[in-house]
Amino acid sequence: MIRVLLADDQALVRAGFRMILKAEPAIEVVGEAGDGSEAVALAREVAPDVVLMDVRMPVMDGIEATRRIVDDEESPRVLVLTTFDLDEYVFEALRAGASGFLLKDAPEEQLVAGIRIVADGGSLFAPAVTRRLIERFSGTRRREPPPGLAELTSRELEVLRLVARGLSNAEIAAHLVVSEHTVKTHVAHILRKLDLRDRVQAVVLAYECGIVRPGSSPDGDGA
């Protein structure tokens, strides 16, 4: 059973999500929060697997709430909900540790599938939208490379660049002419060495550290 916490300041929005998820036998809504502060407290109290998090809420916004929730050990995964696909708030939520985002008007089956994906440890990574989002907002946010970056092998760095370009494991395997299992192993090593939760954080880091640049192709990091 996947335990879900709903965090949105609009009661009607929460009610809509609750009705959708009530029809899913393997998903249970275990709590509802009307602001970010309440979401943080409830996440610790009811121990959900996934938090559906609105970003624009009173008292504490979804960005700070996400940051506090994922900082805890054995923390739930956070799936950000937004009205706009190119929203700086969403980018900041991804930086804070969210595992992906969904538009509020997404089809019901996409919402359910997204919850299952992140609950299983994956990232809701829609390459086209997420890449545009990160390219738009990462350019002004340069950061110092983490110490673990120097520990990456040349092949792991190559895989990180391809992940940042939005390629799936299968596409990376085909591009590098290796097995998908080998790619999964490289990705796991990258996340461990860089102390990252998932692919979304790896993509954000790759852009902010200049490992890839906006407009580059999978064959190189130049435009």
Order of alpha helices (4+ residues) and beta strands (2+ residues): beta-alpha-beta-alpha-beta-alpha-beta-alpha-beta-alpha-alpha-alpha-alpha-alpha-alpha
